[in-house]
Amino acid sequence: MSTTGKIALFLGGTLFGSAGFKILGSKDAKKVYTHATAAVLRCKDQVMRDVETVQENCSDILADAKAINEARASEAEAKIIEDSAKA
C-alpha cells in the first residue's frame, strides 16, 4: 500500500471514529443507555428476590431434614433400648 493510501485510510478511520463518538455521545444514544441500564437494574432486583426465595426454601428444607434425622435417631435409640430390655 502506498503512503498516500495509508494516509487516506488513516484519515478515513479518524473521521469515522469522530463520527462514532458523536453518535455514541448523542442525546438519543444516552437515552438508550439509560433505558438499558434501568432494565438491567430491574432484572438484578428480580434475580435478588428469586435468590432470597430460594435461600428461604433451602432453610426450610434443611430444618425439615434435620427434624427427620432427629426423629429417626430417636426411633433407632428407642429400638436399641427395647431390644436390650428383651435380652
TAMOMO-V88955 format. One record per pair of residues at least 6 apart in sequence whose C-alpha atoms are under 7 Angstrom apart, sorted by the first residue. I is the first residue (numbers start at 1). GAP is how many residues later the second one is. D is the distance in whole Angstrom. If there is no record, write none. Layout:
BEGIN
i=I gap=GAP d=D
i=I gap=GAP d=D
END
This chain:
BEGIN
i=23 gap=6 d=7
END
